[in-house]
Amino acid sequence: MSENAVTIRTRKFMSNPLLNRRQCIVDVHHPGRANVSKEELREKLSKTFKVSDPLSVILFDFRTAFGGGKSTGFCCMYDSVEVGTSFR
C-alpha cells in the first residue's frame, strides 16, 4: 500500500429534508500518514456523492485514533452553499 492511500467509508448515512442536507459519520483510514486535510476529504466526498459545489460539504469534529492510521468525524452535505451558511 502506498503512503498516500486514503480509504473513506461512511456510516449512519441519513437524509434530512427539513435542513436540506445529507449527513453521515466518516471513517478515514490513512496508514503511514498523521492525518488527512479537510480540503482533501471535502474534494473526495463531493466527487463520491456528486455534490455540485465542494464548499457545501461541511466536515467537523474529527478525532484521530491513538497510534494514528484512522480518523473519525462528521459530514454534512447541504443542497447549496447558501443553505449551509444559514445553519452554521
Contacts in CASP RR format, 6 or more apart in sequence:
PFRMAT RR
TARGET T0000
AUTHOR 0000-0000-0000
METHOD contacts of the structure
MODEL  1
MSENAVTIRTRKFMSNPLLNRRQCIVDVHHPGRANVSKEELREKLSKTFK
VSDPLSVILFDFRTAFGGGKSTGFCCMYDSVEVGTSFR
1 31 0 8 1.000
3 32 0 8 1.000
3 33 0 8 1.000
4 33 0 8 1.000
5 30 0 8 1.000
5 31 0 8 1.000
6 28 0 8 1.000
6 29 0 8 1.000
6 30 0 8 1.000
6 33 0 8 1.000
6 36 0 8 1.000
6 40 0 8 1.000
6 44 0 8 1.000
7 28 0 8 1.000
7 29 0 8 1.000
7 30 0 8 1.000
8 26 0 8 1.000
8 27 0 8 1.000
8 28 0 8 1.000
8 29 0 8 1.000
8 41 0 8 1.000
8 44 0 8 1.000
8 45 0 8 1.000
8 48 0 8 1.000
9 26 0 8 1.000
9 27 0 8 1.000
9 28 0 8 1.000
9 29 0 8 1.000
10 24 0 8 1.000
10 25 0 8 1.000
10 26 0 8 1.000
10 27 0 8 1.000
10 75 0 8 1.000
11 24 0 8 1.000
11 25 0 8 1.000
11 27 0 8 1.000
12 24 0 8 1.000
12 25 0 8 1.000
13 22 0 8 1.000
13 23 0 8 1.000
13 24 0 8 1.000
14 22 0 8 1.000
14 23 0 8 1.000
14 24 0 8 1.000
15 21 0 8 1.000
15 22 0 8 1.000
16 22 0 8 1.000
16 23 0 8 1.000
19 78 0 8 1.000
19 83 0 8 1.000
19 87 0 8 1.000
20 78 0 8 1.000
20 79 0 8 1.000
20 80 0 8 1.000
20 83 0 8 1.000
20 84 0 8 1.000
21 76 0 8 1.000
21 77 0 8 1.000
21 78 0 8 1.000
21 79 0 8 1.000
21 83 0 8 1.000
21 84 0 8 1.000
21 87 0 8 1.000
22 49 0 8 1.000
22 76 0 8 1.000
22 77 0 8 1.000
23 74 0 8 1.000
23 75 0 8 1.000
23 76 0 8 1.000
23 77 0 8 1.000
24 74 0 8 1.000
24 75 0 8 1.000
25 72 0 8 1.000
25 73 0 8 1.000
25 74 0 8 1.000
25 75 0 8 1.000
26 41 0 8 1.000
26 45 0 8 1.000
26 59 0 8 1.000
26 72 0 8 1.000
26 73 0 8 1.000
26 74 0 8 1.000
26 75 0 8 1.000
27 70 0 8 1.000
27 71 0 8 1.000
27 72 0 8 1.000
27 73 0 8 1.000
28 36 0 8 1.000
28 41 0 8 1.000
28 62 0 8 1.000
28 70 0 8 1.000
28 71 0 8 1.000
28 72 0 8 1.000
29 69 0 8 1.000
29 70 0 8 1.000
30 36 0 8 1.000
30 68 0 8 1.000
30 69 0 8 1.000
30 70 0 8 1.000
30 71 0 8 1.000
31 69 0 8 1.000
32 69 0 8 1.000
33 69 0 8 1.000
34 64 0 8 1.000
34 68 0 8 1.000
35 62 0 8 1.000
35 64 0 8 1.000
35 68 0 8 1.000
35 71 0 8 1.000
36 71 0 8 1.000
38 59 0 8 1.000
38 62 0 8 1.000
41 59 0 8 1.000
42 54 0 8 1.000
42 55 0 8 1.000
42 57 0 8 1.000
42 59 0 8 1.000
43 54 0 8 1.000
45 51 0 8 1.000
45 57 0 8 1.000
45 59 0 8 1.000
45 75 0 8 1.000
45 77 0 8 1.000
46 53 0 8 1.000
46 54 0 8 1.000
46 56 0 8 1.000
46 57 0 8 1.000
46 77 0 8 1.000
49 77 0 8 1.000
51 57 0 8 1.000
51 77 0 8 1.000
53 80 0 8 1.000
53 81 0 8 1.000
55 81 0 8 1.000
56 77 0 8 1.000
56 78 0 8 1.000
56 79 0 8 1.000
56 80 0 8 1.000
56 81 0 8 1.000
56 83 0 8 1.000
56 84 0 8 1.000
57 75 0 8 1.000
57 76 0 8 1.000
57 77 0 8 1.000
57 78 0 8 1.000
58 75 0 8 1.000
58 76 0 8 1.000
58 77 0 8 1.000
58 78 0 8 1.000
58 84 0 8 1.000
58 88 0 8 1.000
59 73 0 8 1.000
59 74 0 8 1.000
59 75 0 8 1.000
60 73 0 8 1.000
60 74 0 8 1.000
60 76 0 8 1.000
61 73 0 8 1.000
61 74 0 8 1.000
62 71 0 8 1.000
62 72 0 8 1.000
62 73 0 8 1.000
63 71 0 8 1.000
63 72 0 8 1.000
63 73 0 8 1.000
64 70 0 8 1.000
64 71 0 8 1.000
65 71 0 8 1.000
65 72 0 8 1.000
76 84 0 8 1.000
78 84 0 8 1.000
78 87 0 8 1.000
END
